[in-house]
Amino acid sequence: MRTKNFILITCLGALLFIPFLGSVHLFDWDEINFAESAREMLLTHKYSFLQINFQPFTEKPPLFMWVQALSMSIFGVNEFAARLPNAIVGLITLLVIFNVGTRLKDEKFGWIWVLCYIGSFLPHFYFKTGLIDPLFNLFIFLGIYQFVLLTQPQDNKPDQGIKKAVLAGIFIGLAILTKGPVALLVVMFCLFFYWASVSFRSVLPFRYFLFFLLSAFVVSTAWFGMDTLRHGPGFLIGFIQRQLALFSTPDAGHGGPFYYHFVVLFFGCFPASVFMFSALRNESSEAWPERNMKKWMIILLFTILLIFTIVKTKIIHYSSQAYFPITFLASYAIYRIIWVSKAKPGKISLFLLFIIGSLLSIILASIPFIARHINWIEPYIGDEFGRQALKAHVEWAGWESLVGIGYFILFATGIVLFARKKTRLNGIITVFVTGVIGLQLTLYIFTAKIEAYSQKAAIDFFIARQHEDCYVAVWGYKSYAQLFYTQKQPPTDTTIINDGDMIFRKHIPKPVYIVAKVSDRDAINEFIKDQGFYQVERENGFVFLKKEAGR
């Protein structure tokens, strides 16, 4: 039976995560950033260290980019290949949580957890991106789960305990190779809080902890140590400096209030986040394994919120490790309501489900209507680039509002069914399946239109320069799109590192293009007046300038 379920889950994940991965361009910054690093690996055959613009890149370790480079070597340098690794990570994640849930309780719990994960917006969405976090999060969860097993002494003979400790170290070592030492920081905090929860009594033999640290060190230094020996400490120093900067200061405007991640996780993990709170209270009928797993998941959630509340840089996916505990706790609460206590769902939970679901429906139904009457909101947009970008020619037929209307009808039906004892299971399935359908339709219908407003004009311009011998730079904003979408080649003149350096040079050997935003009017005027550029195009808030060779 379990094999049949694994096959079914694999087919379900493939159906949800793989189709249309390449239908929209990669988005600045992170998606294009990682894909560009993988592209430059393939182009230069330098796989031992990361590059961006053919210069050392010290912000991330290489594991995810290795996987992307492998995908690109098979499917070509394109959006599909850049995003496919996360679709595969999504398949593995669903199989992992089904297996863990089945071991903990039974197959019903495993399926509820899978449903909560794919039926919640952000946990599902990230498997359709080219971001680094899904792989990072999976490794951390696998490492934490080994500690869940290690703190269940009845399951651990000495040799089995060492094996689990080593596995935990391998997974955390891989997580470190994916995104950095924050993986070890998360685990150490979790271990400390778990230890504190039992009044600092011994929870596992110290030798297990040493085996964990040793295996994590061996795996992570397999690259960090080798890179330091071969290229010196440059990457390690730059990487540490970058992590400290993210921790202590908002990066490139990515700041936010202390409650930023609380809000992101509550609405981003809807509807699982609503059910989660019911699992926080103690239940007298809990068996030790499920009580222990619940404790670890609560500690993991608390740890993520603590760390990334302290970190000054606020980016949505920083707290994405919390998707595992949130969906687990939601599944735990739903399982008890349907099959254990058979109690009525709380009125507050039903109220929140209805209010937030209705709000999402209104937003989805309103976007097409507002987009067709963009002149109504234009006077309220203070940013000139934003005003110009919204004038992009995007076809809105009006029928797109049916996504929001259909979402409301199905979601409300699910709530009504869930509130009734005899149809409770059908209700919860309807609620989360509605989330799956709503997300899929939203991505397929809305994403390309959103891109048309935000970046498509610039990316189309970069693509048009692919076969032209020229320099291309952006000015006044940060982007990696000019590298990936011009398919920039390694520079033949090593004195020219950045194409932007050619803006102020005289007698340039080939044409220079600048892409700027209309809001940077003073710089644009200076380029045109003093630097010999002229405007070749202006579209959706972007201004495209050119200086001819020899000028």
Secondary structure, 3 states (H helix, E strand, C coil): CHHHHHHHHHHHHHHHHCCCCCCCCCCCCHHHHHHHHHHHHHHHCCCCCCEECCEECCCCCCHHHHHHHHHHHHHCCCHHHHHHHHHHHHHHHHHHHHHHHHHHCCHHHHHHHHHHHHCCHHHHHHHHCCCCHHHHHHHHHHHHHHHHHHCCHHHCCHHHHHHHHHHHHHHHHHHHHHCCCHHHHHHHHHHHHHHHHCCCCCCCCHHHHHHHHHHHHHHHHHHHHHHHHHHCCHHHHHHHHHHHHHHHCCECCECCCCCHHHHHHHHHCCCHHHHHHHHCCCCCCCCHHHHHHHHHHHHHHHHHHHHHHHCCCCCHHHHHHHHHHHHHHHHHHHHHHHHHCCCCCCHHHHHHHHHHHHHHHHHHHHHHHHHCCHHHCHHHCCCHHHHHHCCCCCCCCCHHHHHHHHHHHHHHHHHHHHHCHHHHHHHHHHHHHHHHHHHHHHHHHHHHHHHHHHCHHHHHHHHHCCCCCCEEEEECCCCCHHHHCCCCCCCCCCCCCCHHHHCCCCCCCCCEEEEEECCCHHHHHHHHHHCCCEEEEEECCEEEEEECCCC
